[in-house]
Amino acid sequence: MTDKFTTPSFADYFVEQRKHFNVFLDKIDQFINFKEMEKLLKKKYKKIASADGRPAYPPLPMFKSLLLQRWYGLSDPGLEEALNDRISFIRFSGFSLVSSLPDHSTICRFRNALLELNLYEKLFEEINRQLESNGILVKTGAIVDATIIESSRRPRKVMEIMPEDREEEKTEIPSAAVTYSDDPDANWIKKGKTPHYGYKAHISVDAKDGYVIGGHVTPASTADITELEKLVSESCLPEDSIVLADKGYASEKNRAVLVNKKLKDGIMYKAARNKPLTAAKRIINRLISSVRYKVERSIGTLKRGYHFSRMRYKGLRKGNMEFLLNAIVFNLKKAAAMIE
Protein backbone atom coordinates (compact mmCIF):
# COMPACT_ATOMS: atom_id res chain seq x y z
CA MET A 1 0.00 0.00 0.00
CA THR A 2 2.78 2.41 0.93
CA ASP A 3 4.48 2.13 -2.48
CA LYS A 4 1.49 3.79 -4.14
CA PHE A 5 2.27 7.07 -2.34
CA THR A 6 6.04 7.04 -1.73
CA THR A 7 7.73 5.05 -4.50
CA PRO A 8 9.85 7.55 -6.49
CA SER A 9 8.80 8.23 -10.07
CA PHE A 10 10.89 9.60 -12.97
CA ALA A 11 9.64 13.06 -11.98
CA ASP A 12 10.95 12.57 -8.44
CA TYR A 13 14.32 11.46 -9.81
CA PHE A 14 14.78 14.56 -11.98
CA VAL A 15 13.65 16.90 -9.18
CA GLU A 16 16.19 15.25 -6.88
CA GLN A 17 18.98 16.21 -9.27
CA ARG A 18 18.15 19.90 -8.96
CA LYS A 19 19.95 22.08 -6.46
CA HIS A 20 18.12 22.33 -3.13
CA PHE A 21 17.70 25.72 -1.54
CA ASN A 22 15.70 24.69 1.53
CA VAL A 23 18.75 23.47 3.46
CA PHE A 24 16.83 23.65 6.77
CA LEU A 25 14.66 20.68 5.76
CA ASP A 26 17.64 18.84 4.24
CA LYS A 27 19.58 19.17 7.50
CA ILE A 28 16.77 17.60 9.51
CA ASP A 29 16.75 14.59 7.22
CA GLN A 30 20.49 14.23 7.88
CA PHE A 31 20.44 14.03 11.68
CA ILE A 32 17.05 12.38 12.27
CA ASN A 33 16.51 8.75 11.33
CA PHE A 34 12.89 8.90 10.25
CA LYS A 35 12.84 5.13 9.70
CA GLU A 36 12.82 4.80 13.50
CA MET A 37 9.92 7.23 13.63
CA GLU A 38 8.13 5.13 11.02
CA LYS A 39 8.55 1.96 13.11
CA LEU A 40 7.10 3.75 16.13
CA LEU A 41 4.12 5.01 14.13
CA LYS A 42 3.39 1.65 12.50
CA LYS A 43 3.32 -0.16 15.84
CA LYS A 44 0.01 1.52 16.66
CA TYR A 45 -1.22 3.21 13.49
CA LYS A 46 -2.40 0.26 11.42
CA LYS A 47 -4.93 1.89 9.12
CA ILE A 48 -4.60 0.44 5.60
CA ALA A 49 -7.75 1.75 3.95
CA SER A 50 -9.89 4.87 4.14
CA ALA A 51 -13.63 4.88 4.74
CA ASP A 52 -14.35 4.71 1.00
CA GLY A 53 -12.06 1.70 0.49
CA ARG A 54 -9.09 3.54 -1.03
CA PRO A 55 -5.60 2.79 0.36
CA ALA A 56 -4.76 4.85 3.44
CA TYR A 57 -1.88 7.31 3.34
CA PRO A 58 1.25 5.97 5.08
CA PRO A 59 1.82 7.44 8.56
CA LEU A 60 5.38 8.79 8.17
CA PRO A 61 4.68 11.22 5.27
CA MET A 62 1.52 12.29 7.10
CA PHE A 63 3.47 12.94 10.32
CA LYS A 64 6.17 14.86 8.46
CA SER A 65 3.39 16.92 6.89
CA LEU A 66 2.23 17.88 10.40
CA LEU A 67 5.77 19.10 11.11
CA LEU A 68 5.70 21.25 7.95
CA GLN A 69 2.35 22.65 9.05
CA ARG A 70 3.86 23.85 12.35
CA TRP A 71 7.06 25.27 10.85
CA TYR A 72 5.15 27.33 8.31
CA GLY A 73 2.11 28.23 10.43
CA LEU A 74 -0.46 26.68 8.09
CA SER A 75 -4.08 25.74 8.60
CA ASP A 76 -5.24 22.33 7.39
CA PRO A 77 -6.50 23.78 4.06
CA GLY A 78 -3.25 25.78 3.84
CA LEU A 79 -1.20 22.61 4.28
CA GLU A 80 -3.27 20.83 1.64
CA GLU A 81 -2.55 23.66 -0.80
CA ALA A 82 1.16 23.78 0.05
CA LEU A 83 1.59 20.02 -0.44
CA ASN A 84 0.13 20.39 -3.92
CA ASP A 85 2.17 23.50 -4.72
CA ARG A 86 5.64 23.26 -3.13
CA ILE A 87 8.23 20.77 -4.32
CA SER A 88 10.18 21.19 -1.06
CA PHE A 89 7.12 20.00 0.90
CA ILE A 90 6.77 16.93 -1.32
CA ARG A 91 10.47 16.11 -0.99
CA PHE A 92 10.55 16.43 2.79
CA SER A 93 7.25 14.63 3.48
CA GLY A 94 8.25 11.66 1.30
CA PHE A 95 5.21 11.62 -0.96
CA SER A 96 5.78 11.01 -4.66
CA LEU A 97 5.19 13.80 -7.17
CA VAL A 98 2.79 11.56 -9.09
CA SER A 99 0.79 10.21 -6.12
CA SER A 100 -2.44 11.63 -4.78
CA LEU A 101 -2.04 13.86 -1.75
CA PRO A 102 -4.10 14.17 1.45
CA ASP A 103 -6.80 16.81 1.67
CA HIS A 104 -7.42 18.97 4.72
CA SER A 105 -10.00 16.62 6.27
CA THR A 106 -7.60 13.66 5.96
CA ILE A 107 -4.87 15.71 7.65
CA CYS A 108 -7.24 16.57 10.51
CA ARG A 109 -8.33 12.94 10.98
CA PHE A 110 -4.72 11.74 11.01
CA ARG A 111 -3.72 14.30 13.65
CA ASN A 112 -6.66 13.22 15.83
CA ALA A 113 -5.86 9.53 15.26
CA LEU A 114 -2.36 10.03 16.69
CA LEU A 115 -3.99 11.69 19.71
CA GLU A 116 -6.34 8.74 20.25
CA LEU A 117 -3.35 6.37 20.02
CA ASN A 118 -1.37 8.42 22.58
CA LEU A 119 1.56 8.71 20.18
CA TYR A 120 2.62 12.35 20.55
CA GLU A 121 4.56 11.87 23.77
CA LYS A 122 6.37 8.83 22.31
CA LEU A 123 7.22 10.77 19.14
CA PHE A 124 8.56 13.67 21.22
CA GLU A 125 10.67 11.28 23.31
CA GLU A 126 12.06 9.56 20.19
CA ILE A 127 13.08 12.88 18.62
CA ASN A 128 14.87 13.91 21.82
CA ARG A 129 16.49 10.47 22.14
CA GLN A 130 17.96 10.83 18.66
CA LEU A 131 19.14 14.38 19.36
CA GLU A 132 20.88 13.06 22.48
CA SER A 133 22.45 10.08 20.69
CA ASN A 134 23.83 12.45 18.04
CA GLY A 135 25.36 14.69 20.71
CA ILE A 136 23.10 17.60 19.76
CA LEU A 137 21.05 17.67 22.96
CA VAL A 138 23.18 17.39 26.11
CA LYS A 139 21.27 17.19 29.39
CA THR A 140 23.39 18.88 32.04
CA GLY A 141 20.32 20.12 33.90
CA ALA A 142 16.90 21.67 33.43
CA ILE A 143 15.33 25.10 33.76
CA VAL A 144 11.58 25.11 34.42
CA ASP A 145 8.95 27.80 34.05
CA ALA A 146 5.29 28.29 33.19
CA THR A 147 3.43 30.59 30.82
CA ILE A 148 -0.21 31.46 30.17
CA ILE A 149 -1.77 30.30 26.91
CA GLU A 150 -5.07 31.93 25.96
CA SER A 151 -8.03 29.68 25.14
CA SER A 152 -9.12 29.39 21.52
CA ARG A 153 -12.63 30.30 22.72
CA ARG A 154 -13.73 33.66 24.10
CA PRO A 155 -15.79 33.29 27.28
CA ARG A 156 -19.05 35.15 27.65
CA LYS A 157 -20.32 36.58 30.92
CA VAL A 158 -23.53 35.00 32.16
CA MET A 159 -26.46 37.39 31.93
CA GLU A 160 -29.37 37.21 34.34
CA ILE A 161 -32.68 37.76 32.50
CA MET A 162 -35.12 39.73 34.63
CA PRO A 163 -38.97 39.49 34.38
CA GLU A 164 -40.51 41.70 31.70
CA ASP A 165 -42.47 43.78 34.20
CA ARG A 166 -39.28 44.86 35.98
CA GLU A 167 -37.61 48.15 35.10
CA GLU A 168 -34.22 46.45 34.48
CA GLU A 169 -34.54 44.06 31.55
CA LYS A 170 -31.21 42.41 32.35
CA THR A 171 -28.43 42.84 34.83
CA GLU A 172 -24.83 41.78 34.40
CA ILE A 173 -23.61 39.40 37.07
CA PRO A 174 -20.35 40.55 38.73
CA SER A 175 -17.10 39.42 37.15
CA ALA A 176 -16.60 36.83 39.91
CA ALA A 177 -19.58 34.89 38.60
CA VAL A 178 -19.37 31.79 36.46
CA THR A 179 -18.71 32.43 32.77
CA TYR A 180 -19.89 30.43 29.82
CA SER A 181 -17.50 28.91 27.29
CA ASP A 182 -17.49 25.81 25.10
CA ASP A 183 -13.90 25.17 26.24
CA PRO A 184 -14.73 23.61 29.63
CA ASP A 185 -11.13 22.69 30.60
CA ALA A 186 -9.99 26.32 30.48
CA ASN A 187 -10.35 28.69 33.42
CA TRP A 188 -9.36 32.11 34.70
CA ILE A 189 -6.12 33.46 36.13
CA LYS A 190 -5.16 37.02 36.99
CA LYS A 191 -1.65 38.18 36.12
CA GLY A 192 -1.01 41.57 37.62
CA LYS A 193 -4.29 43.37 37.05
CA THR A 194 -5.11 41.56 33.80
CA PRO A 195 -7.42 38.49 33.81
CA HIS A 196 -6.67 35.69 31.33
CA TYR A 197 -8.91 32.80 30.28
CA GLY A 198 -7.21 29.64 29.12
CA TYR A 199 -4.38 27.32 30.07
CA LYS A 200 -0.90 27.24 31.50
CA ALA A 201 2.00 25.51 29.78
CA HIS A 202 4.57 24.13 32.22
CA ILE A 203 7.87 23.80 30.36
CA SER A 204 11.29 22.31 31.09
CA VAL A 205 14.29 23.13 28.87
CA ASP A 206 17.85 21.84 29.04
CA ALA A 207 20.18 24.13 30.94
CA LYS A 208 22.86 24.16 28.21
CA ASP A 209 21.06 25.16 25.00
CA GLY A 210 17.36 25.55 25.78
CA TYR A 211 15.91 22.51 23.99
CA VAL A 212 12.47 21.55 25.31
CA ILE A 213 12.90 18.32 27.30
CA GLY A 214 9.55 18.11 29.10
CA GLY A 215 6.28 19.83 29.71
CA HIS A 216 2.52 19.65 29.83
CA VAL A 217 -0.60 21.84 29.86
CA THR A 218 -2.99 22.48 32.76
CA PRO A 219 -5.92 24.85 33.35
CA ALA A 220 -4.63 28.40 33.82
CA SER A 221 -5.34 28.56 37.56
CA THR A 222 -3.00 25.66 38.38
CA ALA A 223 -0.21 26.81 40.70
CA ASP A 224 3.34 26.43 39.36
CA ILE A 225 4.49 24.98 42.68
CA THR A 226 2.36 21.83 42.22
CA GLU A 227 3.87 20.89 38.84
CA LEU A 228 7.61 20.61 39.56
CA GLU A 229 7.67 16.88 40.30
CA LYS A 230 5.86 16.04 37.08
CA LEU A 231 8.14 18.35 35.06
CA VAL A 232 11.24 16.71 36.53
CA SER A 233 9.90 13.23 35.72
CA GLU A 234 9.14 14.27 32.14
CA SER A 235 12.65 15.70 31.70
CA CYS A 236 14.41 12.32 32.28
CA LEU A 237 17.50 13.94 33.75
CA PRO A 238 20.65 12.00 34.71
CA GLU A 239 21.61 11.92 38.39
CA ASP A 240 23.45 14.95 39.77
CA SER A 241 21.86 17.25 37.18
CA ILE A 242 20.69 20.62 38.44
CA VAL A 243 17.08 21.85 38.28
CA LEU A 244 16.77 25.64 38.15
CA ALA A 245 13.49 27.35 39.00
CA ASP A 246 12.19 30.69 40.21
CA LYS A 247 10.59 31.48 43.59
CA GLY A 248 7.21 30.21 42.43
CA TYR A 249 8.50 26.64 42.89
CA ALA A 250 10.04 27.18 46.33
CA SER A 251 8.73 24.71 48.90
CA GLU A 252 10.16 22.10 51.24
CA LYS A 253 8.24 19.43 49.32
CA ASN A 254 9.81 20.39 45.98
CA ARG A 255 13.29 20.50 47.47
CA ALA A 256 12.70 17.03 48.91
CA VAL A 257 11.57 15.79 45.47
CA LEU A 258 14.91 16.85 43.99
CA VAL A 259 16.85 15.20 46.80
CA ASN A 260 14.90 11.92 46.37
CA LYS A 261 15.60 11.94 42.63
CA LYS A 262 19.31 12.64 43.28
CA LEU A 263 19.18 15.99 41.53
CA LYS A 264 20.80 19.26 42.56
CA ASP A 265 18.52 21.93 44.03
CA GLY A 266 18.56 25.09 41.94
CA ILE A 267 15.26 26.55 43.18
CA MET A 268 15.48 30.22 44.13
CA TYR A 269 14.92 31.10 47.77
CA LYS A 270 11.90 33.06 48.94
CA ALA A 271 11.94 35.33 51.94
CA ALA A 272 9.39 34.68 54.68
CA ARG A 273 7.73 37.17 57.02
CA ASN A 274 10.29 38.48 59.50
CA LYS A 275 12.90 36.20 57.91
CA PRO A 276 14.82 38.08 55.21
CA LEU A 277 17.18 36.18 52.96
CA THR A 278 20.79 35.85 53.98
CA ALA A 279 23.49 37.39 51.80
CA ALA A 280 24.48 33.92 50.57
CA LYS A 281 20.91 33.09 49.47
CA ARG A 282 20.59 36.43 47.67
CA ILE A 283 23.77 35.64 45.73
CA ILE A 284 22.40 32.19 44.83
CA ASN A 285 19.16 33.79 43.62
CA ARG A 286 21.09 36.19 41.38
CA LEU A 287 23.13 33.35 39.90
CA ILE A 288 19.99 31.31 39.14
CA SER A 289 18.24 34.36 37.71
CA SER A 290 21.19 35.01 35.37
CA VAL A 291 20.66 31.72 33.47
CA ARG A 292 16.86 31.59 33.47
CA TYR A 293 16.78 33.62 30.25
CA LYS A 294 17.19 30.32 28.38
CA VAL A 295 13.74 29.06 29.32
CA GLU A 296 12.24 32.53 28.78
CA ARG A 297 13.81 32.69 25.32
CA SER A 298 12.48 29.22 24.42
CA ILE A 299 8.99 30.17 25.60
CA GLY A 300 9.18 33.40 23.61
CA THR A 301 10.08 31.49 20.44
CA LEU A 302 7.21 29.05 20.98
CA LYS A 303 4.80 31.97 21.34
CA ARG A 304 6.08 34.20 18.55
CA GLY A 305 7.41 31.64 16.08
CA TYR A 306 4.78 28.94 16.53
CA HIS A 307 1.79 31.07 17.60
CA PHE A 308 1.56 29.26 20.93
CA SER A 309 0.30 32.31 22.79
CA ARG A 310 -3.22 31.09 21.98
CA MET A 311 -4.51 27.54 21.57
CA ARG A 312 -5.64 26.34 18.16
CA TYR A 313 -7.87 23.70 19.71
CA LYS A 314 -9.99 23.33 22.83
CA GLY A 315 -9.61 20.95 25.74
CA LEU A 316 -6.64 19.70 27.77
CA ARG A 317 -5.93 16.65 25.61
CA LYS A 318 -5.61 18.68 22.43
CA GLY A 319 -3.75 21.38 24.33
CA ASN A 320 -1.10 18.84 25.30
CA MET A 321 -1.04 17.56 21.71
CA GLU A 322 -0.39 21.10 20.47
CA PHE A 323 2.35 21.64 23.03
CA LEU A 324 4.16 18.41 22.07
CA LEU A 325 3.93 19.13 18.33
CA ASN A 326 5.33 22.61 18.91
CA ALA A 327 8.10 21.21 21.13
CA ILE A 328 9.09 18.70 18.43
CA VAL A 329 9.34 21.27 15.64
CA PHE A 330 11.05 23.77 17.96
CA ASN A 331 13.78 21.25 18.86
CA LEU A 332 14.28 20.10 15.26
CA LYS A 333 14.59 23.62 13.88
CA LYS A 334 16.89 24.65 16.72
CA ALA A 335 19.12 21.64 16.05
CA ALA A 336 19.24 22.42 12.31
CA ALA A 337 20.25 26.02 13.07
CA MET A 338 23.06 24.93 15.37
CA ILE A 339 24.57 22.41 12.92
CA GLU A 340 26.88 23.80 10.24
C-alpha positions in Angstrom: 0.0 0.0 0.0 2.8 2.4 0.9 4.5 2.1 -2.5 1.5 3.8 -4.1 2.3 7.1 -2.3 6.0 7.0 -1.7 7.7 5.0 -4.5 9.8 7.5 -6.5 8.8 8.2 -10.1 10.9 9.6 -13.0 9.6 13.1 -12.0 10.9 12.6 -8.4 14.3 11.5 -9.8 14.8 14.6 -12.0 13.6 16.9 -9.2 16.2 15.3 -6.9 19.0 16.2 -9.3 18.1 19.9 -9.0 20.0 22.1 -6.5 18.1 22.3 -3.1 17.7 25.7 -1.5 15.7 24.7 1.5 18.7 23.5 3.5 16.8 23.6 6.8 14.7 20.7 5.8 17.6 18.8 4.2 19.6 19.2 7.5 16.8 17.6 9.5 16.8 14.6 7.2 20.5 14.2 7.9 20.4 14.0 11.7 17.0 12.4 12.3 16.5 8.7 11.3 12.9 8.9 10.3 12.8 5.1 9.7 12.8 4.8 13.5 9.9 7.2 13.6 8.1 5.1 11.0 8.5 2.0 13.1 7.1 3.7 16.1 4.1 5.0 14.1 3.4 1.6 12.5 3.3 -0.2 15.8 0.0 1.5 16.7 -1.2 3.2 13.5 -2.4 0.3 11.4 -4.9 1.9 9.1 -4.6 0.4 5.6 -7.8 1.7 4.0 -9.9 4.9 4.1 -13.6 4.9 4.7 -14.4 4.7 1.0 -12.1 1.7 0.5 -9.1 3.5 -1.0 -5.6 2.8 0.4 -4.8 4.9 3.4 -1.9 7.3 3.3 1.2 6.0 5.1 1.8 7.4 8.6 5.4 8.8 8.2 4.7 11.2 5.3 1.5 12.3 7.1 3.5 12.9 10.3 6.2 14.9 8.5 3.4 16.9 6.9 2.2 17.9 10.4 5.8 19.1 11.1 5.7 21.2 8.0 2.4 22.7 9.0 3.9 23.8 12.3 7.1 25.3 10.9 5.1 27.3 8.3 2.1 28.2 10.4 -0.5 26.7 8.1 -4.1 25.7 8.6 -5.2 22.3 7.4 -6.5 23.8 4.1 -3.3 25.8 3.8 -1.2 22.6 4.3 -3.3 20.8 1.6 -2.6 23.7 -0.8 1.2 23.8 0.0 1.6 20.0 -0.4 0.1 20.4 -3.9 2.2 23.5 -4.7 5.6 23.3 -3.1 8.2 20.8 -4.3 10.2 21.2 -1.1 7.1 20.0 0.9 6.8 16.9 -1.3 10.5 16.1 -1.0 10.5 16.4 2.8 7.3 14.6 3.5 8.2 11.7 1.3 5.2 11.6 -1.0 5.8 11.0 -4.7 5.2 13.8 -7.2 2.8 11.6 -9.1 0.8 10.2 -6.1 -2.4 11.6 -4.8 -2.0 13.9 -1.7 -4.1 14.2 1.4 -6.8 16.8 1.7 -7.4 19.0 4.7 -10.0 16.6 6.3 -7.6 13.7 6.0 -4.9 15.7 7.7 -7.2 16.6 10.5 -8.3 12.9 11.0 -4.7 11.7 11.0 -3.7 14.3 13.7 -6.7 13.2 15.8 -5.9 9.5 15.3 -2.4 10.0 16.7 -4.0 11.7 19.7 -6.3 8.7 20.2 -3.4 6.4 20.0 -1.4 8.4 22.6 1.6 8.7 20.2 2.6 12.4 20.5 4.6 11.9 23.8 6.4 8.8 22.3 7.2 10.8 19.1 8.6 13.7 21.2 10.7 11.3 23.3 12.1 9.6 20.2 13.1 12.9 18.6 14.9 13.9 21.8 16.5 10.5 22.1 18.0 10.8 18.7 19.1 14.4 19.4 20.9 13.1 22.5 22.4 10.1 20.7 23.8 12.4 18.0 25.4 14.7 20.7 23.1 17.6 19.8 21.1 17.7 23.0 23.2 17.4 26.1 21.3 17.2 29.4 23.4 18.9 32.0 20.3 20.1 33.9 16.9 21.7 33.4 15.3 25.1 33.8 11.6 25.1 34.4 9.0 27.8 34.1 5.3 28.3 33.2 3.4 30.6 30.8 -0.2 31.5 30.2 -1.8 30.3 26.9 -5.1 31.9 26.0 -8.0 29.7 25.1 -9.1 29.4 21.5 -12.6 30.3 22.7 -13.7 33.7 24.1 -15.8 33.3 27.3 -19.1 35.1 27.7 -20.3 36.6 30.9 -23.5 35.0 32.2 -26.5 37.4 31.9 -29.4 37.2 34.3 -32.7 37.8 32.5 -35.1 39.7 34.6 -39.0 39.5 34.4 -40.5 41.7 31.7 -42.5 43.8 34.2 -39.3 44.9 36.0 -37.6 48.2 35.1 -34.2 46.4 34.5 -34.5 44.1 31.5 -31.2 42.4 32.3 -28.4 42.8 34.8 -24.8 41.8 34.4 -23.6 39.4 37.1 -20.4 40.6 38.7 -17.1 39.4 37.2 -16.6 36.8 39.9 -19.6 34.9 38.6 -19.4 31.8 36.5 -18.7 32.4 32.8 -19.9 30.4 29.8 -17.5 28.9 27.3 -17.5 25.8 25.1 -13.9 25.2 26.2 -14.7 23.6 29.6 -11.1 22.7 30.6 -10.0 26.3 30.5 -10.3 28.7 33.4 -9.4 32.1 34.7 -6.1 33.5 36.1 -5.2 37.0 37.0 -1.6 38.2 36.1 -1.0 41.6 37.6 -4.3 43.4 37.0 -5.1 41.6 33.8 -7.4 38.5 33.8 -6.7 35.7 31.3 -8.9 32.8 30.3 -7.2 29.6 29.1 -4.4 27.3 30.1 -0.9 27.2 31.5 2.0 25.5 29.8 4.6 24.1 32.2 7.9 23.8 30.4 11.3 22.3 31.1 14.3 23.1 28.9 17.8 21.8 29.0 20.2 24.1 30.9 22.9 24.2 28.2 21.1 25.2 25.0 17.4 25.5 25.8 15.9 22.5 24.0 12.5 21.5 25.3 12.9 18.3 27.3 9.6 18.1 29.1 6.3 19.8 29.7 2.5 19.7 29.8 -0.6 21.8 29.9 -3.0 22.5 32.8 -5.9 24.8 33.3 -4.6 28.4 33.8 -5.3 28.6 37.6 -3.0 25.7 38.4 -0.2 26.8 40.7 3.3 26.4 39.4 4.5 25.0 42.7 2.4 21.8 42.2 3.9 20.9 38.8 7.6 20.6 39.6 7.7 16.9 40.3 5.9 16.0 37.1 8.1 18.3 35.1 11.2 16.7 36.5 9.9 13.2 35.7 9.1 14.3 32.1 12.6 15.7 31.7 14.4 12.3 32.3 17.5 13.9 33.8 20.7 12.0 34.7 21.6 11.9 38.4 23.4 14.9 39.8 21.9 17.2 37.2 20.7 20.6 38.4 17.1 21.8 38.3 16.8 25.6 38.1 13.5 27.4 39.0 12.2 30.7 40.2 10.6 31.5 43.6 7.2 30.2 42.4 8.5 26.6 42.9 10.0 27.2 46.3 8.7 24.7 48.9 10.2 22.1 51.2 8.2 19.4 49.3 9.8 20.4 46.0 13.3 20.5 47.5 12.7 17.0 48.9 11.6 15.8 45.5 14.9 16.8 44.0 16.9 15.2 46.8 14.9 11.9 46.4 15.6 11.9 42.6 19.3 12.6 43.3 19.2 16.0 41.5 20.8 19.3 42.6 18.5 21.9 44.0 18.6 25.1 41.9 15.3 26.6 43.2 15.5 30.2 44.1 14.9 31.1 47.8 11.9 33.1 48.9 11.9 35.3 51.9 9.4 34.7 54.7 7.7 37.2 57.0 10.3 38.5 59.5 12.9 36.2 57.9 14.8 38.1 55.2 17.2 36.2 53.0 20.8 35.8 54.0 23.5 37.4 51.8 24.5 33.9 50.6 20.9 33.1 49.5 20.6 36.4 47.7 23.8 35.6 45.7 22.4 32.2 44.8 19.2 33.8 43.6 21.1 36.2 41.4 23.1 33.3 39.9 20.0 31.3 39.1 18.2 34.4 37.7 21.2 35.0 35.4 20.7 31.7 33.5 16.9 31.6 33.5 16.8 33.6 30.3 17.2 30.3 28.4 13.7 29.1 29.3 12.2 32.5 28.8 13.8 32.7 25.3 12.5 29.2 24.4 9.0 30.2 25.6 9.2 33.4 23.6 10.1 31.5 20.4 7.2 29.0 21.0 4.8 32.0 21.3 6.1 34.2 18.5 7.4 31.6 16.1 4.8 28.9 16.5 1.8 31.1 17.6 1.6 29.3 20.9 0.3 32.3 22.8 -3.2 31.1 22.0 -4.5 27.5 21.6 -5.6 26.3 18.2 -7.9 23.7 19.7 -10.0 23.3 22.8 -9.6 21.0 25.7 -6.6 19.7 27.8 -5.9 16.6 25.6 -5.6 18.7 22.4 -3.8 21.4 24.3 -1.1 18.8 25.3 -1.0 17.6 21.7 -0.4 21.1 20.5 2.4 21.6 23.0 4.2 18.4 22.1 3.9 19.1 18.3 5.3 22.6 18.9 8.1 21.2 21.1 9.1 18.7 18.4 9.3 21.3 15.6 11.0 23.8 18.0 13.8 21.2 18.9 14.3 20.1 15.3 14.6 23.6 13.9 16.9 24.7 16.7 19.1 21.6 16.0 19.2 22.4 12.3 20.2 26.0 13.1 23.1 24.9 15.4 24.6 22.4 12.9 26.9 23.8 10.2 
